[in-house]
């Protein structure tokens, strides 16, 4: 069950630094607007948040212009923003919108923070520039897993669109399939003949699925701390299964099919992770279990995309792995 994102912090009203909220709205006419990008690097260049998620939760604070405030000098600017909830901002009709509208106060500077999506299977709290994701749980259904992104703090000193730069805070794990089975003969024209491989099921198991992590948010940077245990229901590890109907067919040696599994997982060591696969070669069925992932990647890292290639070898021989790809984080899920 999804829960709304929560923050818990001692945010006190700044009584003299800025005008009151109702005075701000009546005396200023330039509305606050939002835009968002996803950090470049290991992702697709120039990707937009709306290509990934359609909501974000925003916390906005104003304080006396030209000062360096502590959190106790923050004044929350959104009517729906409380000590326990962020303002939901949604992508609708090609723009990021929220209600009710808020306007810039020329006597104040601003700090903005954001997470996406707004609703998350976790609780969160915010304290002294650090956002904690608490009791986060990876969904057992692969199709329902979410790409969680956090934005660096955005500092605003004059009216302008608030452009958040988001960072992926989970690891993205993908699998390809490749045939390693050579031709068993040739036809009358000398063309090679291959037995078809039919893959019906892949399971990734003993995967760490529930944890807690803190993120220090400074201007233009998200510092990700290490994930740790947070056991709330006795389950710390889970399995993720993808069944293929119809089966995925590989018709010749070297043929590769990608996009077999696309997972958003907690960054964590991979030494305990196991892989099972079920497939047929011709009329013979095979079930391979307890396959260890390559030791060359001993831990998944945040904000990194991993693609493993499973090579299916002749006549039920052990599964091998091709080179592990780490690179472009495409927005096409």
QUIKA-V274094 format. One record per pair of residues at least 12 apart in sequence whose ideal C-beta (glycine too) atoms are under 8 Angstrom apart, sorted by the first residue. I is the first residue (numbers start at 1). GAP is how many residues later the second one is. Records with the same first field share a line. If there is no record, write none. Layout:
I: GAP  GAP
This chain:
1: 120
2: 117  118  119
3: 116  117  118  119  120
4: 81  114  115
5: 52  80  81  110  113  114  115  117  118  119
6: 78  79  117  118  119
7: 52  76  77  78  79  117  118  119  120  124
8: 75  76  117  118  119
9: 62  74  116  117  118  119
10: 61  62
11: 50  60  61  63  65  72
12: 60  61  62
13: 62
14: 49  50  55  59  60  61
16: 48
17: 45  46  47  50  56  58  90  91
18: 44  45  46  57  87  89  90
19: 86  88
21: 56  58
24: 78  79  81
25: 77  78
28: 75  76  77  78
29: 74
30: 73  74  129
31: 70  71  72  73
32: 28  45  69  70  71  72  130
33: 62  63  128  129
34: 22  24  55  62  64  127  128  129  130
35: 61  126  127  128  129
36: 12  13  14  20  60  78  80  115  127  128  129  130
37: 12  126  127  128  129
38: 13  14  111  127  128  129  130  293
39: 126  127  128  129  264
41: 262
42: 261  262  263  284  285  286  287
43: 125  260  262  285  286  287  288
44: 284  285  286  287
47: 284
48: 283
49: 42  67  100  115  117
50: 41  46
51: 280
52: 64  95  97  279  281
53: 63  64  93  94  96
54: 36  37  63
55: 33  34  35  36  61  62  63  64
56: 32  33  40  58  59  60  61  62  95  108
57: 29  30  31  32  57  58  59  60  61
58: 20  23  28  29  30  31  40  54  55  56
59: 17  19  22  27  28  53  54  55  67
60: 16  17  18  21  27  42  50  51  52  53  102
61: 13  14  15  16  49  50  51
62: 12  13  15  43  46  47  48
63: 12  45  46  47  48
64: 43  44  45
65: 41  42  43  44  92
66: 43
67: 42
69: 42
71: 56  57  58
74: 37
75: 33
77: 25  33
78: 20  24
79: 21  23
86: 28  29  32
88: 30
89: 25  29
90: 28
104: 55
106: 53
109: 46  47  48
110: 45  46  47
111: 42  43  44  45
112: 39  41  42  44  50  52
113: 13  18  38  40  41  104
114: 36  37  40  50  52
115: 16  33  34  35  36
116: 32  33  34  35  50
117: 29  31
120: 13  16  26  28
121: 15  16  18  25
122: 12  13  14  15
123: 12
129: 24  87  88  89
130: 84  85  86  87
131: 19  83  84  86
132: 80  81  82  83
133: 15  36  79  80  81  82
134: 78  96
135: 75  77  95  97
136: 12  74  75  76  77  94  130
137: 72  73
138: 69  71  72  100  126  127  128
140: 69  98  99  100
142: 98  99  100  119  120  121
145: 118  119
146: 118
147: 21  23  25  117  186
148: 20  21  22  116
149: 17  18  19  20
150: 16  17  19  65  67  72
151: 13  14  15  16  66  71
152: 12  13  15  65  66  67  68  69  70
153: 64  65  66  67
154: 65
155: 64
165: 55
167: 55  57  135  136
168: 134  135  161
169: 44  46  53  55  133  134
170: 94  95  96  97  132
171: 93  94  95  96  129  130  131  132  133  134  135
172: 90  91  92  93  132  133  134  157
173: 31  88  89  90  91  92  127  133  135
174: 84  85  86  87  88  89  131  132  133  134
175: 27  29  85  86  132  133  134  135
176: 80  81  82  83  84  131  132  133  134  146
177: 22  71  73  79  80  83  132  133  135
178: 72  76  77  78  79  131  132  133  134  144
179: 15  18  71  72  73  74  75  76  77  132  133
180: 73  131  132  133  134  140
181: 13  14  16  72  100  131  132  133  134
182: 12  71  132
183: 69  70
192: 60
194: 57  58  59
195: 86  87
196: 53  54  55  85  86
197: 52  53  82  83  84  115
198: 49  50  51  81  82
199: 45  48  49  50  51  61  78  79  80  113
200: 43  44  45  47  48  78  79  80
201: 40  41  42  43  75  76  77
202: 39  40  58  59  73  74  75  76  108
203: 36  37  38  39  72  73  74
204: 35  36  37  57  59  69  70  71
205: 32  33  34  35  68  69  70  71
206: 31  33  66  67  68
207: 30  31  32  33  58  61  66
208: 19  28  29  57  58  60  64
209: 26  27  28  29  56  57
210: 20  21  22  23  25  26  56
211: 16  17  18  19  55  57
212: 15  16  17  18
213: 12  13  14  15
224: 43  78  79
227: 39  40  41
237: 35
240: 21  23
242: 18  19
244: 16
247: 32  33
248: 12
250: 62
256: 53
258: 49
262: 71
265: 35
266: 34
267: 32  33  34  35
268: 31  32
269: 29  30
270: 23  27  28  29  30
271: 27
273: 19  20
274: 15  16  17  18
275: 16  17  18  35  44
276: 12  13  14  15
277: 14  33  35  42
279: 33
281: 31  33  34  35
284: 31  32
286: 30
288: 28  30  31
291: 28
293: 15  28
294: 14  27  30
296: 28
297: 27  29
303: 26
304: 22  25
305: 21  22  23  24  25
306: 18  19  20
307: 17  18  19
308: 13  16
309: 12  13  14  15  16
310: 12
